[in-house]
Amino acid sequence: MKRSEISLTSSAEIVPDWLRARTRAFPHRLALAAGSERLTFGELDRLADRAARQLAGLGVKVGARVALALGSGVPFVTLMHALARLGAVMVPVNTRLAATEVAWCLQDARTALVICDEASAGLAAAACSELSAAAHAGVGGAVFQILTLAELAAAPEADAPLRDHITLSDVQGIIYTSATTGRPKGVMLTFGNHWWSAVGSAFNLGLRNDDCWLAPLPLHHVGGLAILWRSVIYGIPAVVHGAFDPGAVNREIDFGGVTIISVVSTMLQRMLDERGDRPYPPTLRCVLLGGGPAPLDLIEACLRRGVPV
């Protein structure tokens, strides 16, 4: 291969930072809605920069693996972008797991830092305690640093260089499977995985300027995480719910401008049960159903009510 061909191949893997590009194009457009919080692309961009510089001041470097034991909300989304700008790898934690299960994931991912919110502080402490005890006993394990959101908010910013581009072959995150056999497996997702997933989704579902994607799925799940990346790739708002509530989801569809939602079958069934016979508004153009086979009676119920599955 000629030198020019090598250069061309390498440059094809590099794209502008998605959030930064959207901020430059339309900084005042809504990017994220989570509870009562509303952030434009410009505001989210500034929060991500600040968090990245704070993490850099705490020693997070390129390639570091940082676990997020956080609920679905602004801090999770901010840190997802902040870690990308540092070249660090995000390891989202399923906070419904037992401490022993979390400890396994942390050790397997070779995570050195766990960022937690108040609700997950006890779980993070218990998991890290198990690993520290194992390390001291000489049977593996490691000592982990725990950082709360309050501690991060008080940390000074370092004058650290931040990436303004994305290399598609770089690993963005490690997500752990539900472990139908044996222990959970860490799936290494690259930025390219997210990019081509977004391209494929737009090809299949189309993309409109007024689209707004609702994420009632947990953000440690690839279904929820994909919506966050599609939001900045497409330049549309992502609406994040902290927990699944069928009534809250139905109200968001009715009054929140939601055009697309991602769910699994049990969630969709609960939405229909809660709603009764009331039709969904025509603004809801797609219900993306995944996670397993769709029961025939559920699909038929959706067809009768005009739900665009």
Disulfide bonds with the S-S distance in Angstrom:
none
